[in-house]
Amino acid sequence: MRLRFTFADQDFTATLEDNPSARDLFSMLPLDLTISDYSTNEKIAYLPRKLTEEGSGRFGEETVGDLCYFAPWGNLAMFHDPYSWSRGLRLGRLDQGARPLLVRGEPPLRVEALS
């Protein structure tokens, strides 16, 4: 399963992992959200509802370009700098890396299914 993200002048894709939360996100598409800067290492976007947490748990190999779900707040998190695991689940990874996330601000975000 692949997603297309569009915001500001950025257009990029992500490949989802095969887990219940990623499939739940995919079932919600298309989505029109707002993306915003959070902390110094990520962009976040709040979903219209929480995703299933079935199969969630600690994961390793956290890396720049991860697309994650932060369960306590119910938001997507996309990392453009290093991070450490927090309660949630990795949903997938950005296909072209994290460079598109370096645009600052809170523009509208469109998330669509590619396949």
N, CA, C and O atoms as CSV, one atom per row, in Angstrom:
chain,resi,resn,atom,element,x,y,z
A,1,MET,N,N,0.847,-1.174,0.000
A,1,MET,CA,C,0.000,0.000,0.000
A,1,MET,C,C,0.894,1.238,0.000
A,1,MET,O,O,1.872,1.327,0.741
A,2,ARG,N,N,0.530,2.170,-0.840
A,2,ARG,CA,C,1.312,3.405,-0.940
A,2,ARG,C,C,0.400,4.608,-0.821
A,2,ARG,O,O,-0.771,4.572,-1.198
A,3,LEU,N,N,0.977,5.683,-0.281
A,3,LEU,CA,C,0.260,6.938,-0.088
A,3,LEU,C,C,0.957,8.057,-0.833
A,3,LEU,O,O,2.166,8.017,-1.058
A,4,ARG,N,N,0.178,9.053,-1.212
A,4,ARG,CA,C,0.723,10.306,-1.755
A,4,ARG,C,C,0.367,11.415,-0.773
A,4,ARG,O,O,-0.785,11.551,-0.360
A,5,PHE,N,N,1.372,12.201,-0.406
A,5,PHE,CA,C,1.191,13.363,0.460
A,5,PHE,C,C,1.430,14.613,-0.366
A,5,PHE,O,O,2.398,14.682,-1.123
A,6,THR,N,N,0.553,15.605,-0.227
A,6,THR,CA,C,0.721,16.875,-0.913
A,6,THR,C,C,0.449,18.001,0.074
A,6,THR,O,O,-0.616,18.053,0.690
A,7,PHE,N,N,1.421,18.909,0.222
A,7,PHE,CA,C,1.227,20.128,1.010
A,7,PHE,C,C,2.225,21.167,0.533
A,7,PHE,O,O,3.306,20.844,0.042
A,8,ALA,N,N,1.825,22.444,0.695
A,8,ALA,CA,C,2.653,23.553,0.187
A,8,ALA,C,C,3.039,23.197,-1.252
A,8,ALA,O,O,2.161,22.904,-2.063
A,9,ASP,N,N,4.327,23.217,-1.580
A,9,ASP,CA,C,4.743,22.836,-2.935
A,9,ASP,C,C,5.391,21.451,-2.928
A,9,ASP,O,O,6.160,21.115,-3.829
A,10,GLN,N,N,5.077,20.652,-1.910
A,10,GLN,CA,C,5.668,19.329,-1.756
A,10,GLN,C,C,4.697,18.246,-2.231
A,10,GLN,O,O,3.494,18.328,-1.984
A,11,ASP,N,N,5.224,17.245,-2.906
A,11,ASP,CA,C,4.453,16.097,-3.375
A,11,ASP,C,C,5.373,14.887,-3.225
A,11,ASP,O,O,6.383,14.783,-3.921
A,12,PHE,N,N,5.023,13.971,-2.313
A,12,PHE,CA,C,5.891,12.832,-2.051
A,12,PHE,C,C,5.063,11.624,-1.655
A,12,PHE,O,O,3.869,11.743,-1.378
A,13,THR,N,N,5.701,10.458,-1.630
A,13,THR,CA,C,4.992,9.211,-1.369
A,13,THR,C,C,5.580,8.483,-0.165
A,13,THR,O,O,6.694,8.758,0.281
A,14,ALA,N,N,4.782,7.542,0.341
A,14,ALA,CA,C,5.222,6.670,1.431
A,14,ALA,C,C,4.706,5.269,1.155
A,14,ALA,O,O,3.651,5.098,0.545
A,15,THR,N,N,5.444,4.278,1.602
A,15,THR,CA,C,5.021,2.884,1.521
A,15,THR,C,C,4.653,2.429,2.923
A,15,THR,O,O,5.443,2.555,3.858
A,16,LEU,N,N,3.445,1.899,3.057
A,16,LEU,CA,C,2.962,1.462,4.358
A,16,LEU,C,C,3.432,0.049,4.684
A,16,LEU,O,O,3.642,-0.774,3.793
A,17,GLU,N,N,3.592,-0.211,5.971
A,17,GLU,CA,C,3.883,-1.554,6.442
A,17,GLU,C,C,2.577,-2.354,6.449
A,17,GLU,O,O,1.490,-1.786,6.340
A,18,ASP,N,N,2.695,-3.646,6.575
A,18,ASP,CA,C,1.518,-4.503,6.622
A,18,ASP,C,C,1.156,-4.762,8.080
A,18,ASP,O,O,1.560,-5.765,8.666
A,19,ASN,N,N,0.379,-3.830,8.659
A,19,ASN,CA,C,-0.095,-4.001,10.027
A,19,ASN,C,C,-1.506,-3.409,10.125
A,19,ASN,O,O,-1.908,-2.625,9.265
A,20,PRO,N,N,-2.252,-3.777,11.161
A,20,PRO,CA,C,-3.644,-3.320,11.275
A,20,PRO,C,C,-3.804,-1.798,11.279
A,20,PRO,O,O,-4.758,-1.284,10.694
A,21,SER,N,N,-2.899,-1.072,11.922
A,21,SER,CA,C,-3.012,0.389,11.969
A,21,SER,C,C,-2.807,1.010,10.597
A,21,SER,O,O,-3.522,1.939,10.224
A,22,ALA,N,N,-1.834,0.504,9.842
A,22,ALA,CA,C,-1.592,1.020,8.486
A,22,ALA,C,C,-2.794,0.737,7.584
A,22,ALA,O,O,-3.193,1.595,6.797
A,23,ARG,N,N,-3.369,-0.456,7.694
A,23,ARG,CA,C,-4.561,-0.774,6.897
A,23,ARG,C,C,-5.740,0.108,7.292
A,23,ARG,O,O,-6.530,0.510,6.438
A,24,ASP,N,N,-5.860,0.411,8.589
A,24,ASP,CA,C,-6.927,1.292,9.060
A,24,ASP,C,C,-6.756,2.690,8.477
A,24,ASP,O,O,-7.725,3.294,8.019
A,25,LEU,N,N,-5.532,3.206,8.491
A,25,LEU,CA,C,-5.260,4.513,7.878
A,25,LEU,C,C,-5.640,4.486,6.395
A,25,LEU,O,O,-6.312,5.396,5.910
A,26,PHE,N,N,-5.219,3.465,5.693
A,26,PHE,CA,C,-5.487,3.354,4.261
A,26,PHE,C,C,-6.991,3.366,3.979
A,26,PHE,O,O,-7.433,3.915,2.969
A,27,SER,N,N,-7.773,2.762,4.872
A,27,SER,CA,C,-9.228,2.707,4.678
A,27,SER,C,C,-9.894,4.072,4.830
A,27,SER,O,O,-11.032,4.249,4.396
A,28,MET,N,N,-9.213,5.032,5.432
A,28,MET,CA,C,-9.763,6.369,5.664
A,28,MET,C,C,-9.542,7.325,4.490
A,28,MET,O,O,-10.113,8.416,4.466
A,29,LEU,N,N,-8.731,6.932,3.534
A,29,LEU,CA,C,-8.318,7.839,2.471
A,29,LEU,C,C,-9.417,8.058,1.447
A,29,LEU,O,O,-10.252,7.180,1.234
A,30,PRO,N,N,-9.422,9.223,0.812
A,30,PRO,CA,C,-8.499,10.356,0.951
A,30,PRO,C,C,-8.816,11.184,2.194
A,30,PRO,O,O,-9.932,11.162,2.713
A,31,LEU,N,N,-7.802,11.913,2.651
A,31,LEU,CA,C,-7.935,12.779,3.820
A,31,LEU,C,C,-7.420,14.177,3.506
A,31,LEU,O,O,-6.427,14.343,2.798
A,32,ASP,N,N,-8.101,15.166,4.036
A,32,ASP,CA,C,-7.631,16.552,4.002
A,32,ASP,C,C,-7.389,16.956,5.443
A,32,ASP,O,O,-8.323,17.057,6.239
A,33,LEU,N,N,-6.114,17.189,5.772
A,33,LEU,CA,C,-5.682,17.478,7.136
A,33,LEU,C,C,-4.863,18.763,7.142
A,33,LEU,O,O,-4.715,19.417,6.109
A,34,THR,N,N,-4.340,19.115,8.288
A,34,THR,CA,C,-3.379,20.205,8.412
A,34,THR,C,C,-2.100,19.615,8.974
A,34,THR,O,O,-2.126,18.886,9.965
A,35,ILE,N,N,-0.994,19.929,8.347
A,35,ILE,CA,C,0.296,19.444,8.826
A,35,ILE,C,C,0.985,20.590,9.571
A,35,ILE,O,O,0.921,21.746,9.151
A,36,SER,N,N,1.636,20.254,10.671
A,36,SER,CA,C,2.308,21.306,11.440
A,36,SER,C,C,3.618,20.790,12.017
A,36,SER,O,O,3.831,19.586,12.159
A,37,ASP,N,N,4.484,21.736,12.343
A,37,ASP,CA,C,5.767,21.408,12.951
A,37,ASP,C,C,5.540,21.066,14.415
A,37,ASP,O,O,4.753,21.718,15.102
A,38,TYR,N,N,6.237,20.039,14.886
A,38,TYR,CA,C,6.175,19.675,16.297
A,38,TYR,C,C,7.588,19.380,16.755
A,38,TYR,O,O,8.328,18.657,16.087
A,39,SER,N,N,7.958,19.935,17.885
A,39,SER,CA,C,9.304,19.771,18.423
A,39,SER,C,C,10.317,20.204,17.356
A,39,SER,O,O,10.044,21.105,16.563
A,40,THR,N,N,11.464,19.568,17.345
A,40,THR,CA,C,12.507,19.954,16.390
A,40,THR,C,C,12.760,18.877,15.346
A,40,THR,O,O,13.656,19.013,14.513
A,41,ASN,N,N,11.965,17.796,15.390
A,41,ASN,CA,C,12.304,16.665,14.538
A,41,ASN,C,C,11.149,16.047,13.760
A,41,ASN,O,O,11.335,15.024,13.102
A,42,GLU,N,N,9.954,16.648,13.821
A,42,GLU,CA,C,8.838,15.988,13.171
A,42,GLU,C,C,7.749,16.958,12.720
A,42,GLU,O,O,7.657,18.098,13.175
A,43,LYS,N,N,6.940,16.451,11.815
A,43,LYS,CA,C,5.691,17.093,11.411
A,43,LYS,C,C,4.586,16.177,11.893
A,43,LYS,O,O,4.739,14.955,11.903
A,44,ILE,N,N,3.455,16.780,12.298
A,44,ILE,CA,C,2.326,15.980,12.742
A,44,ILE,C,C,1.056,16.425,12.036
A,44,ILE,O,O,0.956,17.550,11.546
A,45,ALA,N,N,0.091,15.519,11.996
A,45,ALA,CA,C,-1.234,15.815,11.446
A,45,ALA,C,C,-2.244,14.976,12.224
A,45,ALA,O,O,-2.070,13.767,12.382
A,46,TYR,N,N,-3.298,15.629,12.706
A,46,TYR,CA,C,-4.326,14.924,13.472
A,46,TYR,C,C,-5.331,14.282,12.540
A,46,TYR,O,O,-5.828,14.915,11.608
A,47,LEU,N,N,-5.625,13.023,12.798
A,47,LEU,CA,C,-6.593,12.266,12.023
A,47,LEU,C,C,-8.008,12.542,12.527
A,47,LEU,O,O,-8.178,12.986,13.662
A,48,PRO,N,N,-9.032,12.286,11.698
A,48,PRO,CA,C,-10.407,12.528,12.129
A,48,PRO,C,C,-10.872,11.554,13.229
A,48,PRO,O,O,-11.828,11.839,13.950
A,49,ARG,N,N,-10.198,10.421,13.349
A,49,ARG,CA,C,-10.482,9.473,14.426
A,49,ARG,C,C,-9.208,8.687,14.724
A,49,ARG,O,O,-8.268,8.682,13.929
A,50,LYS,N,N,-9.189,8.030,15.872
A,50,LYS,CA,C,-8.025,7.219,16.234
A,50,LYS,C,C,-7.986,5.953,15.389
A,50,LYS,O,O,-9.018,5.430,14.971
A,51,LEU,N,N,-6.777,5.479,15.151
A,51,LEU,CA,C,-6.570,4.218,14.439
A,51,LEU,C,C,-6.598,3.060,15.428
A,51,LEU,O,O,-6.394,3.248,16.627
A,52,THR,N,N,-6.851,1.873,14.916
A,52,THR,CA,C,-6.732,0.691,15.754
A,52,THR,C,C,-5.294,0.566,16.251
A,52,THR,O,O,-4.352,0.916,15.541
A,53,GLU,N,N,-5.136,0.073,17.458
A,53,GLU,CA,C,-3.796,-0.158,18.012
A,53,GLU,C,C,-3.462,-1.643,18.047
A,53,GLU,O,O,-2.474,-2.050,18.659
A,54,GLU,N,N,-4.286,-2.447,17.392
A,54,GLU,CA,C,-4.043,-3.879,17.335
A,54,GLU,C,C,-2.657,-4.139,16.748
A,54,GLU,O,O,-2.317,-3.624,15.683
A,55,GLY,N,N,-1.881,-4.925,17.441
A,55,GLY,CA,C,-0.546,-5.261,16.962
A,55,GLY,C,C,0.505,-4.207,17.237
A,55,GLY,O,O,1.647,-4.346,16.799
A,56,SER,N,N,0.138,-3.146,17.964
A,56,SER,CA,C,1.139,-2.105,18.233
A,56,SER,C,C,2.060,-2.551,19.351
A,56,SER,O,O,1.739,-3.458,20.120
A,57,GLY,N,N,3.163,-1.925,19.425
A,57,GLY,CA,C,4.155,-2.235,20.447
A,57,GLY,C,C,5.487,-1.623,20.076
A,57,GLY,O,O,5.640,-0.989,19.033
A,58,ARG,N,N,6.421,-1.827,20.939
A,58,ARG,CA,C,7.745,-1.258,20.732
A,58,ARG,C,C,8.360,-1.774,19.431
A,58,ARG,O,O,8.281,-2.965,19.130
A,59,PHE,N,N,8.967,-0.877,18.668
A,59,PHE,CA,C,9.690,-1.260,17.471
A,59,PHE,C,C,11.077,-0.647,17.539
A,59,PHE,O,O,11.306,0.289,18.305
A,60,GLY,N,N,11.981,-1.153,16.763
A,60,GLY,CA,C,13.351,-0.652,16.746
A,60,GLY,C,C,13.682,-0.037,15.411
A,60,GLY,O,O,12.818,0.141,14.553
A,61,GLU,N,N,14.942,0.281,15.252
A,61,GLU,CA,C,15.456,0.857,14.016
A,61,GLU,C,C,14.713,2.126,13.616
A,61,GLU,O,O,14.384,2.322,12.446
A,62,GLU,N,N,14.449,2.994,14.609
A,62,GLU,CA,C,13.836,4.279,14.303
A,62,GLU,C,C,14.766,5.048,13.373
A,62,GLU,O,O,15.972,5.124,13.611
A,63,THR,N,N,14.203,5.612,12.318
A,63,THR,CA,C,15.042,6.304,11.359
A,63,THR,C,C,14.323,7.518,10.769
A,63,THR,O,O,13.094,7.569,10.717
A,64,VAL,N,N,15.099,8.467,10.339
A,64,VAL,CA,C,14.566,9.631,9.634
A,64,VAL,C,C,13.771,9.132,8.433
A,64,VAL,O,O,14.211,8.229,7.721
A,65,GLY,N,N,12.598,9.725,8.212
A,65,GLY,CA,C,11.731,9.313,7.124
A,65,GLY,C,C,10.637,8.355,7.545
A,65,GLY,O,O,9.821,7.947,6.719
A,66,ASP,N,N,10.606,7.984,8.831
A,66,ASP,CA,C,9.531,7.117,9.320
A,66,ASP,C,C,8.207,7.867,9.354
A,66,ASP,O,O,8.154,9.060,9.654
A,67,LEU,N,N,7.148,7.144,9.040
A,67,LEU,CA,C,5.768,7.603,9.189
A,67,LEU,C,C,5.192,6.780,10.330
A,67,LEU,O,O,5.112,5.555,10.241
A,68,CYS,N,N,4.791,7.455,11.399
A,68,CYS,CA,C,4.327,6.756,12.594
A,68,CYS,C,C,2.956,7.257,13.043
A,68,CYS,O,O,2.460,8.288,12.589
A,69,TYR,N,N,2.377,6.499,13.938
A,69,TYR,CA,C,1.121,6.866,14.583
A,69,TYR,C,C,1.396,6.993,16.065
A,69,TYR,O,O,1.856,6.042,16.698
A,70,PHE,N,N,1.115,8.176,16.635
A,70,PHE,CA,C,1.299,8.403,18.061
A,70,PHE,C,C,-0.044,8.146,18.732
A,70,PHE,O,O,-0.946,8.982,18.678
A,71,ALA,N,N,-0.168,6.991,19.362
A,71,ALA,CA,C,-1.444,6.515,19.895
A,71,ALA,C,C,-2.080,7.437,20.933
A,71,ALA,O,O,-3.291,7.650,20.872
A,72,PRO,N,N,-1.329,7.994,21.881
A,72,PRO,CA,C,-2.006,8.814,22.905
A,72,PRO,C,C,-2.773,10.012,22.339
A,72,PRO,O,O,-3.829,10.369,22.862
A,73,TRP,N,N,-2.257,10.632,21.284
A,73,TRP,CA,C,-2.902,11.816,20.722
A,73,TRP,C,C,-3.705,11.511,19.461
A,73,TRP,O,O,-4.533,12.322,19.046
A,74,GLY,N,N,-3.472,10.360,18.854
A,74,GLY,CA,C,-4.196,10.005,17.638
A,74,GLY,C,C,-3.728,10.760,16.413
A,74,GLY,O,O,-4.538,11.114,15.555
A,75,ASN,N,N,-2.428,11.012,16.318
A,75,ASN,CA,C,-1.920,11.770,15.174
A,75,ASN,C,C,-0.856,11.003,14.398
A,75,ASN,O,O,-0.199,10.099,14.915
A,76,LEU,N,N,-0.714,11.402,13.131
A,76,LEU,CA,C,0.397,10.930,12.323
A,76,LEU,C,C,1.628,11.728,12.715
A,76,LEU,O,O,1.526,12.902,13.071
A,77,ALA,N,N,2.778,11.101,12.653
A,77,ALA,CA,C,4.052,11.775,12.891
A,77,ALA,C,C,5.007,11.357,11.779
A,77,ALA,O,O,5.180,10.169,11.504
A,78,MET,N,N,5.625,12.353,11.143
A,78,MET,CA,C,6.599,12.104,10.079
A,78,MET,C,C,7.910,12.748,10.521
A,78,MET,O,O,7.965,13.949,10.783
A,79,PHE,N,N,8.953,11.945,10.600
A,79,PHE,CA,C,10.209,12.400,11.200
A,79,PHE,C,C,11.229,12.839,10.164
A,79,PHE,O,O,11.570,12.096,9.243
A,80,HIS,N,N,11.715,14.088,10.341
A,80,HIS,CA,C,12.756,14.618,9.457
A,80,HIS,C,C,14.105,14.670,10.146
A,80,HIS,O,O,15.102,15.031,9.521
A,81,ASP,N,N,14.154,14.317,11.417
A,81,ASP,CA,C,15.394,14.219,12.180
A,81,ASP,C,C,15.278,13.021,13.110
A,81,ASP,O,O,14.179,12.499,13.298
A,82,PRO,N,N,16.385,12.570,13.700
A,82,PRO,CA,C,16.347,11.379,14.556
A,82,PRO,C,C,15.327,11.507,15.692
A,82,PRO,O,O,15.021,12.602,16.163
A,83,TYR,N,N,14.816,10.352,16.110
A,83,TYR,CA,C,13.839,10.293,17.190
A,83,TYR,C,C,13.969,8.960,17.906
A,83,TYR,O,O,14.661,8.055,17.440
A,84,SER,N,N,13.291,8.849,19.052
A,84,SER,CA,C,13.231,7.606,19.811
A,84,SER,C,C,11.783,7.153,19.891
A,84,SER,O,O,10.869,7.977,19.889
A,85,TRP,N,N,11.578,5.865,19.960
A,85,TRP,CA,C,10.240,5.285,20.026
A,85,TRP,C,C,9.448,5.895,21.163
A,85,TRP,O,O,9.980,6.165,22.239
A,86,SER,N,N,8.167,6.106,20.905
A,86,SER,CA,C,7.198,6.516,21.913
A,86,SER,C,C,5.949,5.692,21.652
A,86,SER,O,O,5.852,5.042,20.611
A,87,ARG,N,N,5.003,5.702,22.558
A,87,ARG,CA,C,3.851,4.803,22.439
A,87,ARG,C,C,3.128,4.989,21.106
A,87,ARG,O,O,2.521,6.030,20.858
A,88,GLY,N,N,3.200,3.999,20.281
A,88,GLY,CA,C,2.570,4.063,18.983
A,88,GLY,C,C,3.065,2.964,18.080
A,88,GLY,O,O,3.456,1.892,18.542
A,89,LEU,N,N,3.047,3.228,16.804
A,89,LEU,CA,C,3.370,2.208,15.826
A,89,LEU,C,C,3.948,2.857,14.579
A,89,LEU,O,O,3.503,3.927,14.162
A,90,ARG,N,N,4.945,2.202,13.987
A,90,ARG,CA,C,5.436,2.682,12.696
A,90,ARG,C,C,4.448,2.212,11.631
A,90,ARG,O,O,4.135,1.025,11.539
A,91,LEU,N,N,3.967,3.150,10.837
A,91,LEU,CA,C,3.015,2.839,9.769
A,91,LEU,C,C,3.719,2.576,8.448
A,91,LEU,O,O,3.221,1.822,7.612
A,92,GLY,N,N,4.880,3.198,8.261
A,92,GLY,CA,C,5.602,3.039,7.003
A,92,GLY,C,C,6.783,3.985,6.953
A,92,GLY,O,O,7.232,4.515,7.970
A,93,ARG,N,N,7.278,4.182,5.729
A,93,ARG,CA,C,8.427,5.068,5.524
A,93,ARG,C,C,8.211,5.905,4.275
A,93,ARG,O,O,7.593,5.470,3.303
A,94,LEU,N,N,8.739,7.121,4.334
A,94,LEU,CA,C,8.685,8.009,3.173
A,94,LEU,C,C,9.616,7.450,2.100
A,94,LEU,O,O,10.754,7.083,2.394
A,95,ASP,N,N,9.142,7.385,0.874
A,95,ASP,CA,C,9.914,6.764,-0.204
A,95,ASP,C,C,11.122,7.584,-0.636
A,95,ASP,O,O,12.154,7.014,-0.990
A,96,GLN,N,N,11.014,8.908,-0.614
A,96,GLN,CA,C,12.101,9.753,-1.099
A,96,GLN,C,C,12.891,10.387,0.042
A,96,GLN,O,O,13.672,11.309,-0.196
A,97,GLY,N,N,12.709,9.924,1.256
A,97,GLY,CA,C,13.405,10.519,2.385
A,97,GLY,C,C,12.622,11.681,2.971
A,97,GLY,O,O,11.501,11.968,2.552
A,98,ALA,N,N,13.225,12.340,3.936
A,98,ALA,CA,C,12.526,13.340,4.743
A,98,ALA,C,C,12.640,14.768,4.234
A,98,ALA,O,O,12.060,15.666,4.843
A,99,ARG,N,N,13.345,15.016,3.169
A,99,ARG,CA,C,13.554,16.390,2.691
A,99,ARG,C,C,12.258,17.195,2.531
A,99,ARG,O,O,12.253,18.372,2.891
A,100,PRO,N,N,11.155,16.627,2.008
A,100,PRO,CA,C,9.923,17.418,1.865
A,100,PRO,C,C,9.387,17.946,3.197
A,100,PRO,O,O,8.636,18.921,3.212
A,101,LEU,N,N,9.755,17.328,4.291
A,101,LEU,CA,C,9.241,17.740,5.598
A,101,LEU,C,C,9.924,18.983,6.150
A,101,LEU,O,O,9.505,19.501,7.185
A,102,LEU,N,N,10.949,19.466,5.494
A,102,LEU,CA,C,11.705,20.608,6.001
A,102,LEU,C,C,11.018,21.947,5.737
A,102,LEU,O,O,11.479,22.981,6.221
A,103,VAL,N,N,9.929,21.940,4.980
A,103,VAL,CA,C,9.152,23.157,4.751
A,103,VAL,C,C,8.428,23.499,6.050
A,103,VAL,O,O,7.733,22.651,6.610
A,104,ARG,N,N,8.585,24.733,6.535
A,104,ARG,CA,C,7.976,25.140,7.803
A,104,ARG,C,C,6.563,25.663,7.581
A,104,ARG,O,O,6.214,26.110,6.489
A,105,GLY,N,N,5.755,25.597,8.641
A,105,GLY,CA,C,4.417,26.160,8.587
A,105,GLY,C,C,3.336,25.132,8.854
A,105,GLY,O,O,3.609,24.000,9.251
A,106,GLU,N,N,2.088,25.560,8.623
A,106,GLU,CA,C,0.913,24.713,8.861
A,106,GLU,C,C,-0.026,24.724,7.650
A,106,GLU,O,O,-1.169,25.169,7.757
A,107,PRO,N,N,0.445,24.242,6.515
A,107,PRO,CA,C,-0.402,24.239,5.318
A,107,PRO,C,C,-1.385,23.066,5.327
A,107,PRO,O,O,-1.225,22.122,6.101
A,108,PRO,N,N,-2.400,23.130,4.463
A,108,PRO,CA,C,-3.286,21.981,4.282
A,108,PRO,C,C,-2.479,20.799,3.741
A,108,PRO,O,O,-1.544,20.969,2.958
A,109,LEU,N,N,-2.859,19.619,4.170
A,109,LEU,CA,C,-2.203,18.378,3.755
A,109,LEU,C,C,-3.241,17.462,3.122
A,109,LEU,O,O,-4.294,17.218,3.710
A,110,ARG,N,N,-2.957,16.962,1.948
A,110,ARG,CA,C,-3.820,15.991,1.268
A,110,ARG,C,C,-3.106,14.650,1.295
A,110,ARG,O,O,-1.931,14.557,0.939
A,111,VAL,N,N,-3.828,13.596,1.722
A,111,VAL,CA,C,-3.284,12.245,1.762
A,111,VAL,C,C,-4.200,11.370,0.902
A,111,VAL,O,O,-5.406,11.288,1.139
A,112,GLU,N,N,-3.601,10.716,-0.105
A,112,GLU,CA,C,-4.381,9.907,-1.038
A,112,GLU,C,C,-3.755,8.531,-1.203
A,112,GLU,O,O,-2.555,8.360,-0.989
A,113,ALA,N,N,-4.560,7.558,-1.581
A,113,ALA,CA,C,-4.091,6.210,-1.854
A,113,ALA,C,C,-3.492,6.142,-3.251
A,113,ALA,O,O,-4.045,6.703,-4.196
A,114,LEU,N,N,-2.367,5.460,-3.379
A,114,LEU,CA,C,-1.779,5.205,-4.687
A,114,LEU,C,C,-2.061,3.783,-5.145
A,114,LEU,O,O,-2.279,3.550,-6.334
A,115,SER,N,N,-2.059,2.835,-4.227
A,115,SER,CA,C,-2.345,1.440,-4.583
A,115,SER,C,C,-2.696,0.653,-3.353
A,115,SER,O,O,-2.970,-0.544,-3.443
